C-alpha cells in the first residue's frame, strides 16, 4: 500500500553536525556528503570532493567506489583535480536509476514531473481541467492517469520512481497524507493515500504537503544559486494565497503543519466573507478571482483564468485605470498582510510567486510601500523580489524532496546486483 514518509527540508550540512550513533550511520552520512558534493559542483574529481567535504582522498575514493557500484555515480573523462598533479576522472550523478516524482493539485490544473538525481526534469505532464467542483475522487483518478504517463516515460528513459510527493492548495496534517481542508477545492478530511490506492497507483512512498511549502523549498534548493537565500517568505499567489516560510534554511511548518496560511490573514476585519468562514481575508482582495473582478476582467471564454490574467496584464501595460487600481489594491493588501509576518519573523526577503508574479511591475510598488510604512524598525523592510522558480515551483519542490531523500540516504535505493 501507499504509505506516508517525511523527507523534504532536511539539509546535508545540518546532518553532518549531528553526531552519528554508529559506524553505519557515519558511513551513510559520508556517502550522502559525497553525493551532495557531486550534485553541487559536478562533474568533479575525487580530489575536489575530498577538499570540499574535509575527508581524506583515500576515504573519498572508498566511498566513491561504493557509489559507483550502487549505480549513483558515473565516471566521465579527466576533470578538475582541485590540487596539483594529474587530474582524475570526473564524477557525475547518474541519469539513470532513482528519480523523484512530484505532483501539484491546483484549483484549475494538475501537473506531474519526474526529476533525476542531477535535478533534470525528464518527464512532465499537465492536465488543465478545473478541479474546484470535480470532487476528490475524480481529481485523483485524473492525477493517477498523469502519474502513470510520467512514470512510464521515465521508465523508458531508465529511471524508476523512488517516491511520490504531492502539493495541494490546503491544510495538510503534519506527518500525514490527510488534507484537513482545502477551501478552494471544497475538500475536507481527504486522505490522498487512500484515494490514490483506490485509483490503482503502484506502491510508492508518499509525501503530501501544502503547495506553498513545496514552492518555498523549490526556492531554497533551486533559486538564485549565486547568493542562496536561507531566510525568506515565499508567497504563492494563485486562486488562493499561501506562504512558505524558510528560516535559517529550514521550512517552518507549525505544530500541526498549518503554518503559512497568508491568504486567510484579515486585512479588513469587516470585509467580504471568505470561503474559509472568515471575513476580510487577503484572498478577497488579492486572490485571482477578486483581482480579476475588481479590474472588470471576465474569466469566461477561451483560455479561462490564464487568458484572463493575460488580458489584465495587457490592460495594465496600456495604462487602463481600472486594471491599475485593482493591481494597486492587491499590492496594498499583500503588504498589509505580510507586515505582521515580517515584524514577527524578521526575514531577509519576501518573494512573490504564482500568477501574481507575472503582474509584479504593478503589484510590487504598493506592496513595498506598505512594508516600508509598517515595518517596526525603520529602514529594515526586507528585500522584495519575484521568485526565481516560476509557476512550476510546487511540483519541482515536490519532486526534489524525493530526490533529496535519496541523496540523504542512498543505499536503500541502490541498484540490485
N, C-alpha and C positions, 0 to 999 in steps of 0.2 A: 504494500500500500504506500501511498504518498505520505511522507512524514515530515514534520517541521524541523528545520535546522537553522541555527543562527550563525551567520557569518558576517556580513558587511560591517565595515567600520574598524576592524582590527588592523593595527599598523605594525609592521615588522620591527620598526625601531622600538616601539613600546614592548614588543615581545622580547627583544634582546635584553631589556632592562630587568625583566622578571627572572630571578634565579631559577634554573631548571631543577626539577625534582629527581632526575635520573639521567644516566648516560644516554638512554634512548631519547629522552626529551631534548637533551642538548644536541644530539645528532639531528633530530627533526628540525630544531631551530636553525642550526647551521646550514642544513640543506635549504631551508627557506631563505636564509640570508643570501646564499649563492644565487638562487633563482631571482630574487628581487634585484640583486646587483646586475644580473644579465638583463632583466626587464628594464631597468633604469638606464643602463649605459651600453647595452649590446648593439651590435656584435662586439665582444670584448674578450681579452685573453685571460688565462688563469692568473697571470701575474697581476693584471689590473684588478681582478676580483679580489685577490689577496690584499692588495693595497686599499681597496675600498672598504672591506669589512674587517680588516685587522687580524686575519688569521695567517698562519704560515703558508707558503706556497705548497708545501707537501700536504698539509691538511686540506687545502682547497683542491688540489689535484685528486685526492681520495674522494672528496665529496662530488666533484665534477664527474669522475668515472662512474659513481653510483647513479648520478642523474642521467648520464648518457645511456647506461644500461637500462634504466627505467623508462627511457623514451621522452624525457622532458627537455633535453638539450640536444642540439646538433652541432657538429663541428664544421666550420667553413674554412676558408683559406687563411693564410697568415694575417694576423691582426695586430692591434696595438698591444705592446707588452707592458706599458706602464713603468718601464725602467730601462736599464741598459741591457745590451745583449740582443740576440736574435729574437724577433717577435714570434710568439707561439700561435697556434691555430686559434682563430676567433671562435667564440661560442655564441650561439643564439638560441632563443626559445623555439621549440618545435612548432611547426604549423599544423601538426597532426595531434591525435590523441585527445585529452580532455578539453572541453570547451564550456563556457558559461552561456546559459540561455536566459535571456531577460525578456520580460513582457510588461507592457503597460496597458491597463484598462482605463481608457479615457472616457469622458462623457460621450464623445462622438467618434471615437476611433479605438482600434486595438492595434498594438504594434508588438512584434516579436523579433528578436535578433539573436544570433549566435556569435560569440566573440571567442577567438582562440587565445592561448596563453600569452601571446605577444600583443594582445589588445586590438587585433584587427577584426572588423565585422566581416564574417564570412558568409552569412545568410541573413536575410531580412524579409519580413512580410508585413503588410499593413491591410487592415480592413476599416474602411471609413464609414461603416454603418453606425448611426446613432445608437447609443446604449441606454439613454436616460429612461426610456419606458419599456425596454425589452425584457427586463427581469433577469435575475442571475443565471437561471438555467440556460436560457437562450444565449446570453453573452458568453458564458463559459464553454458552451458547446462550440461556438464560433472560435473562441480562443484556442480550444483544443485542436480544431482543424488547422489553425495557423501554426500551432506548435508542431503538429505532425509534418506540415510542409517544410518548416525551417529545420527540424531535426533530420528529415530525410535529405534535404540539400546539404546540410552539414556532414551527414554520414557519407554522402557521395564524395565529399572532399577529404575524407579520412579523419573526421572528428567524431567524438562521442560526448554527449552531454554529461557533465559532472554534477549538474543540479539545475534547478529552475528557480528564479526569483521573479515575483510578480509585484508590480507597482500599482496601487489603487488610490483613487481620489477620496479617501475617507480615513476614519479612525480604525487602526488595527491594534488589537490587544497585544501587548508585549509578549514576545516569545511564543507566539501562536500563529495560526493561519486564518484567524477569525476576523472578519471585517465587522466591527461593532456597529458602525454607522457610516454610510456614505450618502449624505443628503441629495447630492446631485445625480445619483444613480437610483435613489429610492430604496437602498439596501439597508437592512437592519439584521444584525446577528447572522451573517452568512459565512460559512466555513468554506474557503476556497479549496482546501484539500479535498473535502468531501465531494464538492461539485466536480472537480477535475477527475477524481477517481470514478465517479459515475459516468463521466463522459468518455472513459476508456483510455485516459492518458497512461502511458507506461510508467512504472515506478521511478520516481526521481526525488532526491532530497529537495524540499520546497521551503522557500522563504517568502513571506508576504509582508510588504512594508508600504507605508504611505508614499505616494508618488513624489511629494516634495522632499522627503528624506532621501530617496534614491537620486533625485535631481541634485541635492546638495552633495551627496557622496560622489557623483559624477564630476561635479565642480572641484571637489577636493582632490580626486585622483587624476582627472583628465584636463583640468582647467589650465590657466596660464602657467606653463612649466618654467618660464624664466624667473618669475617671482611667485612661487606657490603660496596660495592663501591658506591659512590654518585657523583663522578666526573670522567668521562671516555669517550673515543671514542670507540664505538663498530664497528669493521669493519666486514661487511657481504660480504664475497668473494665467489661468485659463478660464473655463466656465466658473470654477471655484478658485479660491486663492489660498495656497498653503505656503508654509515657510519651513525650510530645513535649516537647523541651527547647528553650526560647527564651531566648537570652542577648543582651542589647543589641539586641533587635528582630530577631535572625537565628535561624533554625532550625538547631540543631546536629544534623547527620546522621551524623557519624563518617566515618572513612576509607573504609569500604566501604558506608556508608549504613545501618548496623545499629544506630546509637545508639538508646537508649530502651527496650531490652527489659527493662523493670522486672519483668514477670511471671516472669522466669526468674532473678531475683536470689534466692539461697538465704537463707531466714530460719531454717531448721533444717537444718544440714548433713546430718543422717542421717534426714530426714523422708521422706514418701512419694515414690515415683518419679513423675516428671513426663513428659508427652508429649515434651518436648524431649530427654529422656535423662538429665537431672539428677535430683537428689533434694532434697526440702525446698524447692522453689521457692515463691515468693509465691503463684502461681496455685493451689497446693494448699491454701492457707489462706484466700485472699480472692477467688479466681475464683468465678464464679457457681455452678458445679457444686459446688465444695467448700463454699461458703456455704450453699446450699440443703440439701446433705447433712448438714452439721453442725447445721442448725436442724430437721432432720426434715421438710422440705417436699418433696413429690414433684413432679416436673415432668410426670408423666403426667396425662392428662385434657385437657379443653378449654382452649385458650389457651396451652399449652406453657409456655415459660420466663417470658413476660411475666405470665401469670396466676399462676405460682408465686411470682414476685417480689412480686406484689401481695398474695398470701396471707402471705408473710413479713412484709411491711410491716404488714399488719393485725394479725398476731400481736404484732409489736413494739409497736404502738400500744396493744394490750390488755395489755401487760406480761408476755407469755409468757416464762418463764425461758430455755427452750431457744433461742428466737429471739434474745433479748438477749445470751446467751452467745456465740452464733455471730457476731453482728454485732460484738461487742466483740473477739472473737478476730481477725476480719478487719481491724478498725481497727488493732489492735496490730501485726499482721503488715505492714500497709501502712506504718505508722510506722517499723518496724524497717528495712524495705527502702528507704524513702525517706531514712533518716538518712544513709546513705553518699553518696547523690546530693546531699543538702543540704550536707553537710560539704565535699564536693568542689567543688561548683559555686556555692554561696552565692546561690541565687535569692531574690528578694523574696517570691515566692508559690508555694504548691502548690495547684493547682486540681483538684478531683475531678469527673470527667465520667463519661459512660456510665451503666450501670444502677445502679452503687453511689451515684451522685449522688442518686437517689431515696430512698436509705436513709441519707443523710448525718446526720440527727439522732442516729443510733445508732452510726455508724461514726466520725465525726469526733472525738468526745471522746477515744477511745482513741488515735487517730492523732496528735492534737495532743499528748497526754500523752507519747507515745514520742518525738516530736520535741523537746519541751522537755527531757526527760531526757537525750537522746543527742546533741543538737547541741553541737558542740565549744565554741563560745563561748556562755557562759551568757547567757540573755536575748536571744539572737539568732535564735531559731527563726523561720522565715518565716511570713507570713500563710497561713492555710489557709482555703479557701473553695470553694464549689460553682461549677463552670464556668457561665458565662453563656450558652453557645451550645447547651446541651442535647444530646439524643441525635442530632440531625442534624449535629453538628459535622463529622464526616469528609466527608460528601457536600457540605456547604456549603463547607468549606475547599477541597475539590477543585474545585468549580465556580468559586469566587472566584479560585483560582490561574490559571485560564484567563482570567477577566475581567481580572486584573491584567497578564497577558501582553499583552492588547490595549491596556490603558491605558499600559503601559510603552513600546510601540512600535506606535502605532495605524495608520499608513499602509498597511502590508500588508493590513489588514482593511477598507480603505475601500470604500465603495460605488462600483462601476464606473459611470462616466458615458459 
